[in-house]
Amino acid sequence: VSQSRYYPPPTIFFSTVNQTICSGQNTNVVNISSPTQGVTINWSVQGAIPAGIGNVNVISGTNFIPTYQNVINSTNAPITIGFTAFAVSQGPIQCPGSPGTYLITINPLPSVFAGNNQTVCNGSQVTLTASGATTYLWNNGVQNGVPFTPNTTQTYIVTGTNANGCQNYDTVVVTVNNPSSSTIDSVASAPIS
């Protein structure tokens, strides 16, 4: 009497949930496992690496998706890379399991602009207004779009954060000119007509 044996198609599990990072950050390694013993797990990128994405060089492998370092998104929109993984049993009949999909989304950095460099006289007010992001944080206690009076020439740094939580920065120089003492003396000594 012949007997048939059932080889269930293997399932797979990813060690982490789908990832979302900002341009310039690293991804986390993703281990791919199966409760079925003795399976081979293969993975590959779905299609080609999208245009604008840099430093995603390994596009296929086995058992884990590696860490990608300094992943660059040079576009102005989020880009998602899909990975397909599936396990194949190693019994007399190699049964492929259902494929699983893993996603890594790379959000772009905001294009932060701190404004043009400015030159003012001592005692004059300056307003620094950055653009290109959603929220802004200046150094030296400056508030975006709020006038203030600088005392000395300084470089001001603004960090902008977009809606996806990604940050970028820019700088602007405010030069403060002080009136020379010779000018003051000549004005003071000038005869009054």
C-alpha positions as a printed NumPy array, in Angstrom:
array([[  0.   ,   0.   ,   0.   ],
       [  1.538,   3.269,  -1.043],
       [  1.285,   6.199,   1.272],
       [  1.338,   9.845,   0.335],
       [  2.992,  12.456,   2.496],
       [  1.871,  16.034,   2.737],
       [  4.554,  18.714,   2.552],
       [  2.937,  21.992,   3.608],
       [  4.175,  25.081,   1.808],
       [  6.512,  26.946,   4.168],
       [  5.634,  30.343,   5.579],
       [  8.057,  33.153,   6.313],
       [  8.363,  35.9  ,   8.906],
       [ 10.292,  39.172,   8.89 ],
       [ 12.124,  40.139,  12.08 ],
       [ 11.014,  43.793,  11.912],
       [  8.048,  45.72 ,  10.611],
       [  8.351,  47.759,   7.427],
       [ 10.885,  50.535,   7.806],
       [ 10.675,  54.253,   7.107],
       [ 13.848,  56.343,   7.201],
       [ 15.066,  59.764,   6.139],
       [ 17.55 ,  60.25 ,   3.34 ],
       [ 21.08 ,  59.765,   4.673],
       [ 20.116,  57.286,   7.391],
       [ 20.842,  53.561,   7.669],
       [ 18.321,  50.747,   7.504],
       [ 18.164,  47.921,  10.025],
       [ 19.024,  44.353,   9.074],
       [ 15.928,  42.228,   8.441],
       [ 16.174,  38.545,   9.327],
       [ 13.816,  36.258,   7.437],
       [ 12.815,  33.008,   9.094],
       [ 10.364,  30.141,   8.707],
       [  8.906,  27.736,  11.288],
       [  9.36 ,  24.991,   8.705],
       [ 12.637,  23.188,   9.178],
       [ 15.15 ,  22.787,   6.368],
       [ 13.966,  25.505,   4.014],
       [ 15.869,  27.877,   1.812],
       [ 14.733,  31.493,   1.988],
       [ 15.439,  33.715,  -0.992],
       [ 14.715,  37.41 ,  -1.397],
       [ 15.109,  40.023,  -4.109],
       [ 14.21 ,  43.63 ,  -4.827],
       [ 10.957,  44.059,  -6.724],
       [ 11.985,  45.401, -10.123],
       [ 14.813,  47.877, -10.48 ],
       [ 16.063,  50.265,  -7.818],
       [ 14.014,  53.454,  -8.332],
       [ 15.713,  56.475,  -9.864],
       [ 16.951,  58.89 ,  -7.212],
       [ 17.885,  56.17 ,  -4.722],
       [ 21.542,  55.693,  -3.82 ],
       [ 23.519,  53.163,  -1.782],
       [ 21.093,  50.256,  -2.147],
       [ 23.55 ,  47.967,  -3.902],
       [ 22.628,  44.436,  -2.777],
       [ 19.439,  43.476,  -4.605],
       [ 19.078,  39.766,  -3.775],
       [ 20.208,  37.243,  -1.205],
       [ 19.212,  34.568,   1.268],
       [ 17.933,  34.561,   4.851],
       [ 18.309,  38.291,   5.618],
       [ 18.076,  41.717,   3.994],
       [ 21.302,  43.515,   4.923],
       [ 21.799,  46.924,   6.451],
       [ 21.982,  49.65 ,   3.84 ],
       [ 24.112,  52.566,   5.004],
       [ 23.569,  56.222,   4.135],
       [ 20.62 ,  55.536,   1.849],
       [ 20.05 ,  58.599,  -0.34 ],
       [ 16.783,  59.849,  -1.785],
       [ 17.724,  62.732,  -4.068],
       [ 14.153,  63.447,  -5.166],
       [ 11.486,  65.599,  -3.526],
       [  9.073,  62.742,  -2.804],
       [  9.116,  59.591,  -0.641],
       [ 10.269,  56.453,  -2.448],
       [  9.379,  52.918,  -1.342],
       [ 11.498,  49.896,  -2.237],
       [  9.736,  46.528,  -2.174],
       [ 11.446,  43.231,  -1.364],
       [  9.934,  39.844,  -2.167],
       [ 10.937,  36.821,  -0.091],
       [  9.847,  33.193,  -0.286],
       [ 10.879,  29.889,   1.242],
       [ 11.325,  26.582,  -0.561],
       [ 11.17 ,  23.305,   1.358],
       [ 13.979,  20.816,   0.852],
       [ 11.972,  17.597,   0.957],
       [ 11.629,  15.102,  -1.901],
       [  9.161,  17.535,  -3.41 ],
       [ 10.328,  21.112,  -3.167],
       [  7.275,  23.127,  -2.27 ],
       [  7.541,  26.903,  -2.604],
       [  5.701,  28.954,  -0.039],
       [  3.67 ,  32.06 ,  -0.635],
       [  5.885,  35.096,  -1.173],
       [  6.104,  37.778,   1.471],
       [  6.642,  41.467,   0.832],
       [  8.807,  43.806,   2.877],
       [  8.878,  47.586,   2.342],
       [ 11.494,  50.247,   3.033],
       [ 10.434,  53.865,   2.5  ],
       [ 13.044,  56.602,   2.148],
       [ 11.755,  60.115,   2.785],
       [ 13.6  ,  63.093,   1.277],
       [ 15.178,  65.833,   3.347],
       [ 13.596,  69.287,   3.247],
       [ 15.347,  71.921,   1.129],
       [ 15.886,  74.433,   3.909],
       [ 16.806,  78.01 ,   2.941],
       [ 17.875,  80.371,   5.731],
       [ 17.696,  83.469,   3.552],
       [ 20.306,  85.77 ,   2.096],
       [ 23.201,  87.152,   4.124],
       [ 22.48 ,  90.567,   5.624],
       [ 24.491,  93.607,   6.674],
       [ 23.018,  96.049,   9.187],
       [ 24.142,  98.889,  11.398],
       [ 24.587,  98.332,  15.099],
       [ 21.245,  98.739,  16.851],
       [ 19.159,  97.834,  13.833],
       [ 16.672,  94.995,  13.874],
       [ 16.912,  91.891,  11.717],
       [ 14.256,  89.329,  10.799],
       [ 15.389,  85.865,   9.793],
       [ 12.746,  83.83 ,   7.992],
       [ 13.619,  80.343,   6.754],
       [ 11.666,  78.391,   4.163],
       [ 11.455,  74.914,   2.655],
       [ 10.306,  72.967,   5.738],
       [  7.369,  72.799,   8.136],
       [  8.959,  73.893,  11.404],
       [ 12.193,  75.748,  12.113],
       [ 14.606,  75.948,  15.031],
       [ 17.301,  78.641,  15.058],
       [ 20.353,  78.842,  17.287],
       [ 21.117,  81.804,  19.536],
       [ 17.493,  82.053,  20.635],
       [ 16.281,  83.419,  17.3  ],
       [ 12.658,  82.764,  16.405],
       [ 11.646,  82.311,  12.799],
       [ 10.099,  85.485,  11.384],
       [ 10.458,  87.437,  14.647],
       [ 12.595,  90.635,  14.593],
       [ 15.613,  90.844,  16.907],
       [ 18.61 ,  93.137,  17.371],
       [ 22.007,  91.476,  16.824],
       [ 24.965,  92.827,  18.77 ],
       [ 27.816,  91.32 ,  16.781],
       [ 28.461,  89.668,  13.437],
       [ 27.349,  86.025,  13.642],
       [ 26.493,  82.986,  11.59 ],
       [ 22.992,  81.771,  12.363],
       [ 22.009,  78.13 ,  11.834],
       [ 18.451,  76.983,  11.24 ],
       [ 17.266,  73.393,  11.363],
       [ 14.113,  72.704,   9.383],
       [ 11.853,  69.687,   9.883],
       [  9.344,  68.517,   7.278],
       [  6.045,  66.685,   7.756],
       [  7.827,  63.302,   7.696],
       [ 10.122,  64.276,  10.563],
       [ 13.215,  64.577,   8.357],
       [ 15.615,  67.431,   9.074],
       [ 18.051,  69.57 ,   7.142],
       [ 19.812,  72.834,   7.918],
       [ 21.14 ,  76.023,   6.381],
       [ 23.13 ,  79.031,   7.57 ],
       [ 23.009,  82.787,   7.097],
       [ 25.525,  85.443,   8.118],
       [ 24.398,  88.705,   9.689],
       [ 27.154,  91.323,   9.616],
       [ 26.819,  94.141,  12.148],
       [ 28.663,  97.351,  11.229],
       [ 29.659,  99.728,  14.021],
       [ 30.133, 103.447,  13.244],
       [ 33.814, 104.401,  13.409],
       [ 35.011, 106.753,  16.13 ],
       [ 36.558, 109.087,  13.522],
       [ 33.127, 109.591,  11.977],
       [ 31.63 , 110.391,  15.354],
       [ 34.462, 112.804,  16.209],
       [ 34.177, 114.643,  12.925],
       [ 30.472, 115.061,  13.348],
       [ 30.896, 116.243,  16.934],
       [ 33.584, 118.804,  16.028],
       [ 31.828, 120.202,  12.994],
       [ 30.835, 123.873,  13.401],
       [ 27.191, 124.68 ,  13.72 ],
       [ 26.125, 127.213,  11.117]])
